[in-house]
Every structure is written in C-alpha cells, then in structure tokens.
C-alpha cells in the first residue's frame, strides 16, 4: 500500500478503487495514469473516473505528479481527501489562466446528496506543464485528525497551501477518508490530466510509538524517511476518498466516502 506507482502495465494495481462505475473509454495507464474528463459538472462527488486509495495510519503522505498540459478551459484536476466531508488540492484551468488551488467545504448528507460543492480558500499561479500535489492525513487516535495540502513546481520544495482540514469519523462513512486523484470538466469534455506517478509514504517506524504497527514498503520501494528523493519528516506532527453494486453508471456510488 505504500511506495511508488508509476501506472505502468495495462491495468491498475489492486490498491486502487473507483469512486463511481468508471467510463473505461476515458482513462488509461501505461504512460502514467491519464484521466480524460468524463463528466461535465461543478460537483466533485458527481465526477466519474475518480480513483481512490486507502490512507495509512497513523499518518501518511500522498504525492502525485500532475501533467496538466492537456487540460482545457474549465477543467479541474488534482488530489482530494474524499469522504462525506472533503477537500482537494489541484489545478484549475480558466481560459489562459492556470492556478493551483486548495478547496474545502465539500460535503454530502447520509443519503449521498451533495450539500456543499466547496469553496476555494487558497491559490497560487503556476507555469510549465507539471506540478506536484501533496496531501498528508493525520489519523492518530486521540489526535485532532486533520489534513494539510502543499504543492511543488520542482518536486523538491513544497509550499503549504490553505488551512488544515479537519477529518471526520462519523460511523455512517466507515470507509474513511481516501486519497483520490480526479479530473473533471466544468465547461465541456475533451481535456485530461495525467498523473505520471503517485507516492505514498508513512513515518519511519522508529519515530512511532512501539504500540503502533506501521506497514513496510514493498521490496525495492521507499515508504519511510525518503520517497524518490523527497524528504519526509519522521516527526508525524511535521508531516505536511466505489460504486455500489447495481448503481447507475452516472450515479454516485455508496462508497464515495
């Protein structure tokens, strides 16, 4: 569950689950993960072809390198922490303007109805074709349970974007928060976002309480201390969400949490 996925081969690895029944004509792997916009919406919960990946406790950090060169006017692509209460960091393409933004306040009720589409709370201008997006979740028992978001234009130096986001634990959404790469259109389909790699890391076991079991990285990958050359603090305090069986193809899955 930890380590690096460059989306090689012809299928997704078992660690990934779709938030909706996917439109298989609108995504591909083999040269990174390409998510071509499958939905025109202003609601992330309605965006098809959103992938989800379990977070790891007690803290874990997901970093996705996003190639946004094929995005079109009105497109949104990025990395979310997805649940009944959600937030995301990603790229907005509006006309000739490209920005990286942090959006929070997305919410749904217990009947899977959207009650909040989110509010942009922070942004920064970006240039070039790639940006690295990072989300860190702290789910330690007894802790505040929050997430932070950051971005990088060079894959080395990351800048915090937006405030800390509180993570919920309502039992009706027992699946918990998930890291979720996404891409959708608000104007017209035709654009795409491509994740060239996805890294998931956890703190070094030596830095965790002895009573906490931390998963080890797969052989040959890095999941502790340093991921692909990106420094990861061993101090958790410093470490900067599937469709239900029979669900309609364009409806929200009961696991969108």
C-alpha positions, 0 to 999 in steps of 0.5 A: 500500500505504500511506495511508488506507482508509476501506472505502468502495465495495462491495468491498475494495481489492486490498491486502487478503487473507483469512486463511481462505475468508471467510463473505461473509454476515458482513462488509461495507464501505461504512460502514467495514469491519464484521466480524460474528463468524463463528466461535465459538472461543478460537483466533485462527488458527481465526477466519474473516473475518480480513483481512490486509495486507502490512507495509512495510519497513523499518518501518511503522505500522498504525492502525485505528479500532475501533467496538466498540459492537456487540460482545457478551459474549465477543467479541474484536476488534482488530489482530494481527501474524499469522504462525506466531508472533503477537500482537494488540492489541484489545478484549475484551468480558466481560459489562459489562466492556470492556478493551483488551488486548495478547496474545502467545504465539500460535503454530502448528507447520509443519503449521498446528496451533495450539500456543499460543492466547496469553496476555494480558500487558497491559490497560487499561479503556476507555469510549465506543464507539471506540478506536484500535489501533496496531501498528508492525513493525520489519523492518530487516535486521540489526535485532532485528525486533520489534513494539510495540502502543499504543492511543488513546481520542482518536486523538491520544495513544497509550499503549504497551501490553505488551512488544515482540514479537519477529518471526520469519523462519523460511523455512517462513512466507515470507509474513511477518508481516501486519497483520490486523484480526479479530473473533471470538466466544468465547461465541456469534455475533451481535456485530461490530466495525467498523473505520471506517478503517485507516492505514498509514504508513512513515518519511519517506524522508529519515530512511532510509538512501539504500540503502533504497527506501521506497514513496510514498503514493498521490496525495492520501494521507499515508504519511510524517511525518503520517497524518490528523493523527497524528504519526509519528516519522521516527526508525524506532527511535521508531516505536511476518498466505489460504486455500489453494486447495481448503481447507475453508471452516472450515479454516485456510488455508496462508497464515495466516502 
